[in-house]
């Protein structure tokens, strides 16, 4: 890590390779020796080095391994940056994400007596869905995905409500679905 801080990336990669031979998995509070513990993320740090040196394919591979072993905000952030840079360098035109509502139904007009009303579904895009909004509230996701599921409980008073669902991709594509919900109790 000190080699990374000093921008000695080749030395840092060499040290991380030695560390991976001893323990392959990213983890929090890994035992180093005796009672000494530390956060241990060799794949995430290798991915960061590859990102900083412009080796996007290697960066993506290492960051995906890190996210599979122990998801972290830092790995998710750089994985999104790598994928975005790859699309920009490939001059990929933004595609439009697809939004499918699974619950209560995939209709644009819904009559319900449910309180709260659960809205769930999936947003898909080959260029990775990075964000889903229900109304103005973002649905939490650690990282972008080609298929991102979402769910939100809405406490709606009696009456008619327009609820907008928006999905954004890393490449900048935006899709919107507007639901008309009649809360009839």
C-alpha positions in Angstrom: 0.0 0.0 0.0 2.9 2.4 0.7 4.3 1.6 -2.8 0.9 2.6 -4.3 0.9 5.8 -2.3 4.3 6.6 -3.8 3.1 5.7 -7.3 5.5 2.8 -7.5 2.9 0.6 -9.2 5.1 -2.2 -10.5 6.5 -2.8 -6.9 3.0 -2.6 -5.5 1.7 -5.2 -8.0 4.7 -7.5 -7.1 4.0 -7.2 -3.3 0.3 -7.8 -3.9 1.1 -10.9 -5.9 3.1 -12.3 -3.0 0.3 -11.5 -0.6 -2.2 -13.3 -2.9 -0.1 -16.4 -2.8 -0.6 -16.4 1.0 -4.3 -15.4 1.1 -6.4 -15.1 -2.1 -9.6 -13.6 -0.7 -10.4 -10.0 0.0 -11.7 -9.6 3.6 -12.1 -7.2 6.5 -10.1 -7.8 9.6 -7.8 -10.4 8.3 -5.3 -11.8 10.8 -1.8 -10.7 9.8 0.2 -12.2 12.8 -0.7 -12.8 16.4 -3.6 -10.6 17.4 -2.9 -8.0 14.6 -5.8 -7.6 12.2 -6.2 -5.4 9.1 -8.5 -4.9 6.2 -7.1 -7.0 3.3 -8.2 -6.2 -0.2 -5.5 -7.3 -2.6 -7.8 -7.7 -5.6 -9.4 -4.3 -5.1 -5.9 -2.6 -4.8 -4.7 -4.5 -7.9 -7.8 -3.3 -9.8 -7.1 0.3 -8.6 -3.5 0.1 -9.9 -4.6 -1.3 -13.3 -7.2 1.5 -13.5 -4.7 4.2 -12.7 -2.3 2.8 -15.4 -5.0 2.6 -18.0 -5.2 -1.3 -18.1 -9.0 -1.4 -18.0 -9.6 -5.1 -18.8 -7.3 -6.2 -15.9 -8.8 -3.5 -13.6 -12.3 -4.8 -14.4 -11.3 -8.4 -13.8 -9.7 -7.7 -10.4 -12.5 -5.4 -9.2 -15.1 -8.0 -10.1 -13.2 -10.6 -8.1 -13.1 -8.1 -5.1 -16.8 -7.4 -5.3 -17.6 -11.1 -5.5 -15.4 -11.9 -2.4 -16.2 -8.8 -0.2 -18.2 -5.9 -1.7 -16.9 -2.5 -0.9 -17.9 1.0 -1.9 -14.3 1.7 -3.2 -14.3 -1.3 -5.4 -17.8 -0.5 -6.7 -16.8 3.1 -7.4 -13.7 2.2 -9.5 -15.5 -0.7 -11.2 -18.1 1.8 -12.5 -15.3 4.2 -13.5 -13.5 1.5 -15.5 -16.7 0.4 -17.3 -17.6 4.0 -18.1 -14.1 4.7 -19.5 -14.3 1.5 -21.6 -17.6 2.6 -23.2 -16.3 6.1 -23.8 -13.1 4.9 -25.4 -15.1 2.5 -27.6 -17.4 5.4 -28.7 -20.4 3.3 -27.7 -23.7 5.1 -28.2 -25.8 5.1 -25.0 -28.6 2.5 -25.0 -31.9 2.9 -23.2 -32.4 0.7 -20.2 -35.5 -1.4 -20.0 -37.8 -1.2 -16.9 -40.1 -4.1 -16.0 -42.5 -3.8 -13.0 -42.9 -7.2 -11.3 -45.1 -6.0 -8.4 -47.9 -5.1 -8.3 -48.1 -5.6 -12.1 -46.4 -4.4 -15.3 -49.4 -2.2 -16.0 -49.0 1.6 -16.3 -52.3 2.1 -14.4 -52.8 0.3 -11.0 -55.7 0.2 -8.7 -54.8 -0.8 -5.1 -55.9 -0.9 -1.5 -52.5 -1.9 -0.3 -50.9 0.2 2.4 -48.0 0.4 2.0 -47.8 -0.4 -1.7 -44.7 -2.4 -2.7 -43.3 -1.5 -6.1 -40.6 -3.9 -7.3 -39.1 -4.8 -10.6 -35.9 -5.0 -12.7 -34.0 -2.6 -14.9 -31.8 -4.1 -17.6 -29.2 -2.7 -19.9 -26.1 -4.2 -21.6 -24.3 -1.0 -20.7 -24.9 -1.5 -16.9 -27.7 0.1 -15.0 -26.1 2.5 -12.6 -29.1 4.0 -10.8 -32.8 3.5 -10.3 -35.0 6.2 -8.9 -38.6 5.8 -7.7 -40.0 9.2 -7.5 -37.0 11.3 -6.3 -35.6 8.5 -4.1 -32.6 6.5 -5.3 -32.8 2.7 -4.8 -29.6 1.6 -3.2 -27.2 -0.6 -5.2 -23.6 -1.3 -4.4 -22.5 -1.2 -8.0 -23.9 -1.1 -11.5 -25.2 -4.3 -13.1 -26.6 -5.4 -16.4 -29.7 -6.4 -14.4 -30.6 -4.4 -11.4 -33.6 -5.4 -9.2 -35.4 -2.8 -7.1 -38.1 -2.6 -4.5 -39.6 0.2 -2.5 -42.6 0.5 -0.1 -44.7 3.6 -0.7 -47.2 5.0 1.8 -49.7 6.6 -0.4 -52.8 8.4 0.9 -56.2 7.8 -0.7 -56.4 9.2 -4.2 -54.5 9.3 -7.5 -50.7 9.4 -7.6 -48.2 9.6 -10.5 -45.1 7.7 -9.7 -42.1 8.0 -12.0 -39.5 5.3 -12.2 -36.2 6.2 -13.8 -33.2 4.0 -14.8 -29.8 5.3 -15.9 -27.0 3.5 -17.5 -23.3 4.1 -17.1 -23.1 5.2 -20.8 -25.7 7.9 -20.1 -28.9 6.3 -21.4 -32.1 7.1 -19.4 -35.5 5.3 -19.4 -38.6 6.5 -17.5 -41.8 4.7 -16.7 -44.7 6.7 -15.2 -47.3 4.7 -13.2 -50.7 6.1 -12.4 -51.7 4.6 -9.0 -55.2 4.8 -7.7 -55.1 4.2 -3.9 -58.7 3.1 -3.2 -59.4 2.2 0.4 
